[in-house]
Amino acid sequence: MVNWCLRRVFQATCRIDVNEIQKIPRSGPLILVGNHVNFLETPVLMPHINNPRLTGLAKKESWDNPLFHFLFNQWEIIPIDRDEVDREAFRQAIQTLAQGNILAVYPEGTRSKDGCLLKGRPGVVALAYRSHAPILPLAFYGHETFWGNLKRLRRTDFHVVIGQPFRLDTRGAALSRDVRETATDEIMYKIAELLPERYRGAYRDVSLIKYQYLAGI
């Protein structure tokens, strides 16, 4: 019922690429990685996928908001403390992947607000390394104008682009800081390739990337 209501709300206020969302697999193990523009990605994505095998990670402060507290508990989102190495959140994330589920992660770790990509954080690399789960990149754009459009009673374009899955392959190298940072940038470039150029931010020149640690499936 919650998902049904949210779908109706967001379909009334946004033009959503529903057909693109439906390309997301129904089972895992799978790590979804996407850019984080504002609050909309999770409340739009979760109801439209409508899959009990999908969960995600979100900053623990989100539970201070009563609405997000309710929704994130409904969707069994895993809270994570961004100010420290949160071993419990990591353990839960690995466990959900081991159970054949799908885990959604925003590698930027915070909202960009203007839609332009920020530098990624290396936690997603550790998850992929430990779980051996494939990674599916998603890109969101257009909805950075949501609040302004809502005030003018205009619908907002909520664009979603689904990429091709790939795997982390360190080629036998240990997960050193350099490997984590390089692999994180490579994952972020996979997201950047799905975005119009003006949204690529820190990963603007996709022609420069040479993938060392990612392998196609």
MONOR-V175771 format. One record per residue. N is the residue number from 0. RES is the residue in one letter. PHI is phi in radians with two decimals (999 if undefined). OMEGA is omega in degrees with one decimal (NA if undefined). D_CENTER is the distance of its C-alpha to the mean C-alpha in Angstrom with 1 decimal. Layout:
N:RES:PHI:OMEGA:D_CENTER, N:RES:PHI:OMEGA:D_CENTER
//
This chain:
0:M:999:179.3:23.9, 1:V:-1.07:-179.6:21.1, 2:N:-1.11:179.0:18.7, 3:W:-1.06:-180.0:21.7, 4:C:-1.10:-179.2:22.4, 5:L:-1.17:176.5:19.0, 6:R:-1.04:-179.8:18.9, 7:R:-1.14:-179.9:22.3, 8:V:-1.08:-174.4:21.5, 9:F:-1.36:174.0:18.6, 10:Q:-1.26:176.3:20.5, 11:A:-1.36:-176.0:23.4, 12:T:-1.81:-176.3:21.7, 13:C:-2.36:167.2:19.3, 14:R:-1.76:-169.8:19.6, 15:I:-1.85:177.4:16.6, 16:D:-1.34:-174.6:16.0, 17:V:-1.09:-179.4:16.5, 18:N:-1.08:178.4:17.9, 19:E:-1.23:178.7:14.9, 20:I:-1.04:-177.5:12.7, 21:Q:-1.20:176.1:15.5, 22:K:-1.34:-178.5:15.0, 23:I:-1.20:-178.9:12.3, 24:P:-1.01:-177.6:14.5, 25:R:-1.61:180.0:16.0, 26:S:-2.52:-177.5:16.2, 27:G:-2.09:7.4:15.1, 28:P:-1.21:-178.7:15.0, 29:L:-2.77:174.7:11.7, 30:I:-1.87:172.7:8.5, 31:L:-1.55:176.4:5.5, 32:V:-2.11:-179.3:3.8, 33:G:-2.50:175.1:3.2, 34:N:-1.41:-172.2:5.7, 35:H:-2.13:-176.2:6.9, 36:V:-1.45:178.7:10.3, 37:N:-2.70:-173.3:11.7, 38:F:-1.21:-166.8:12.0, 39:L:-1.29:-168.6:11.7, 40:E:-0.96:-177.1:8.1, 41:T:-1.17:179.5:8.4, 42:P:-1.11:175.4:12.2, 43:V:-1.49:-174.0:12.1, 44:L:-1.17:-173.7:9.7, 45:M:-1.03:179.9:11.3, 46:P:-1.17:-178.0:14.8, 47:H:-1.37:172.4:14.7, 48:I:-1.31:174.1:13.4, 49:N:0.89:-174.0:15.9, 50:N:-2.27:-178.9:15.6, 51:P:-1.13:179.1:16.8, 52:R:-1.55:178.5:15.4, 53:L:-1.82:171.3:11.8, 54:T:-2.42:-178.1:10.7, 55:G:-2.89:176.1:8.2, 56:L:-1.96:176.4:8.9, 57:A:-2.56:-179.9:10.1, 58:K:-1.03:-174.5:12.9, 59:K:-1.11:-179.9:16.2, 60:E:-1.13:179.7:17.6, 61:S:-1.06:-178.5:15.7, 62:W:-1.28:174.9:18.4, 63:D:-1.26:176.8:21.1, 64:N:-1.51:-174.9:20.3, 65:P:-0.99:-179.5:22.3, 66:L:-1.19:178.9:20.2, 67:F:-1.14:177.0:16.8, 68:H:-0.98:179.7:19.0, 69:F:-1.16:-175.9:20.1, 70:L:-1.14:-176.2:17.0, 71:F:-1.17:174.1:14.9, 72:N:-1.21:176.0:18.0, 73:Q:-1.04:-176.6:18.3, 74:W:-1.58:179.4:15.0, 75:E:1.00:175.1:15.6, 76:I:-1.15:-178.3:12.6, 77:I:-1.63:177.8:13.4, 78:P:-1.31:179.9:14.5, 79:I:-2.32:176.3:14.3, 80:D:-1.55:-176.1:16.9, 81:R:-1.38:-176.0:15.6, 82:D:-1.60:179.9:19.2, 83:E:-2.68:173.8:20.1, 84:V:-1.32:-173.8:19.3, 85:D:-1.56:-175.4:18.3, 86:R:-1.19:-179.9:19.9, 87:E:-1.19:177.3:19.7, 88:A:-1.10:178.9:16.0, 89:F:-1.10:179.7:15.8, 90:R:-1.08:-180.0:18.5, 91:Q:-1.14:179.7:17.0, 92:A:-1.13:178.0:13.7, 93:I:-1.11:-180.0:16.1, 94:Q:-1.11:-178.8:18.2, 95:T:-1.16:175.8:15.8, 96:L:-1.21:178.9:15.0, 97:A:-1.10:178.8:18.8, 98:Q:-1.49:177.3:19.4, 99:G:1.43:-178.8:17.8, 100:N:-1.70:-179.8:14.8, 101:I:-1.95:-178.1:11.1, 102:L:-2.08:178.5:8.6, 103:A:-1.68:-176.5:5.0, 104:V:-2.36:171.5:4.0, 105:Y:-1.85:-173.2:3.8, 106:P:-1.09:177.8:6.9, 107:E:-1.15:176.9:8.9, 108:G:1.42:178.7:9.6, 109:T:-2.75:-177.9:10.9, 110:R:-1.38:176.1:11.1, 111:S:-1.45:177.5:12.8, 112:K:1.27:179.4:14.8, 113:D:-1.70:178.4:16.4, 114:G:1.57:-178.3:13.4, 115:C:-1.49:-176.3:14.4, 116:L:-1.08:171.1:12.2, 117:L:-1.70:176.0:13.1, 118:K:-1.09:179.1:13.8, 119:G:-1.38:176.2:11.3, 120:R:-1.83:-168.0:12.3, 121:P:-1.40:-177.3:13.6, 122:G:-1.01:-178.7:12.5, 123:V:-1.13:178.6:10.1, 124:V:-1.17:178.1:13.3, 125:A:-1.09:177.6:15.4, 126:L:-1.11:-179.3:13.4, 127:A:-1.16:-179.3:13.7, 128:Y:-1.13:-176.3:17.3, 129:R:-1.31:-173.5:18.3, 130:S:-1.53:-173.2:17.0, 131:H:1.08:-179.2:17.6, 132:A:-1.36:173.4:14.8, 133:P:-1.18:-176.0:13.8, 134:I:-2.11:177.9:10.5, 135:L:-2.12:-179.3:9.2, 136:P:-1.46:175.0:7.7, 137:L:-2.22:175.2:6.8, 138:A:-2.27:177.7:8.2, 139:F:-2.09:173.9:9.2, 140:Y:-2.82:177.5:12.6, 141:G:1.79:-173.3:15.8, 142:H:-1.56:173.3:15.1, 143:E:-1.12:179.5:15.9, 144:T:-1.66:-170.5:19.4, 145:F:-0.98:-174.3:18.8, 146:W:-1.14:177.6:21.2, 147:G:-1.10:178.2:23.8, 148:N:-1.16:-179.0:23.8, 149:L:-1.10:178.3:24.1, 150:K:-1.10:-179.6:27.1, 151:R:-1.66:-179.4:28.7, 152:L:1.03:176.7:28.0, 153:R:-1.92:174.6:26.0, 154:R:-1.34:-177.3:23.1, 155:T:-1.89:173.6:20.0, 156:D:-1.29:177.2:18.4, 157:F:-1.96:-175.8:14.8, 158:H:-1.55:175.4:13.9, 159:V:-2.25:175.9:11.3, 160:V:-2.20:179.8:11.8, 161:I:-1.77:-180.0:11.1, 162:G:-1.60:178.6:12.3, 163:Q:-1.76:-179.3:14.3, 164:P:-1.21:176.6:13.6, 165:F:-2.63:178.1:14.9, 166:R:-2.18:169.8:15.9, 167:L:-1.35:178.2:16.4, 168:D:-2.40:-178.1:20.2, 169:T:-1.43:177.7:21.9, 170:R:0.95:177.0:25.2, 171:G:1.48:-179.7:26.8, 172:A:-1.30:174.5:26.0, 173:A:-1.19:-177.4:25.3, 174:L:-1.48:178.9:22.1, 175:S:-1.31:178.3:23.7, 176:R:-1.05:-179.4:22.3, 177:D:-1.09:179.4:22.8, 178:V:-1.12:179.8:21.1, 179:R:-1.06:-177.9:18.0, 180:E:-1.16:179.6:17.9, 181:T:-1.15:-179.3:18.7, 182:A:-1.13:176.9:16.2, 183:T:-1.07:178.4:13.4, 184:D:-1.07:179.6:14.8, 185:E:-1.12:177.0:15.0, 186:I:-1.11:179.3:11.3, 187:M:-1.14:176.5:10.7, 188:Y:-1.15:176.1:13.6, 189:K:-1.10:174.9:12.2, 190:I:-1.23:-178.4:9.6, 191:A:-1.04:-179.5:12.7, 192:E:-1.09:-178.9:14.8, 193:L:-1.54:-174.5:13.2, 194:L:-1.71:167.1:13.8, 195:P:-1.00:-171.7:17.3, 196:E:-0.94:-174.0:19.0, 197:R:-1.21:178.8:19.3, 198:Y:-1.74:-170.8:15.6, 199:R:-1.35:171.7:15.2, 200:G:0.91:-177.5:16.5, 201:A:-1.11:-177.4:16.9, 202:Y:-2.12:-171.7:16.3, 203:R:-1.09:-173.4:18.7, 204:D:-1.63:-176.8:21.1, 205:V:-1.22:-179.7:19.3, 206:S:-1.26:-176.6:22.8, 207:L:-1.46:-171.4:23.3, 208:I:-1.30:171.7:20.8, 209:K:-2.14:-173.0:22.5, 210:Y:-1.36:178.8:20.3, 211:Q:-1.77:-168.4:22.0, 212:Y:-2.05:177.2:19.6, 213:L:-2.05:-180.0:17.6, 214:A:-2.28:177.6:19.4, 215:G:-1.23:179.1:19.1, 216:I:-1.89:NA:19.6
//
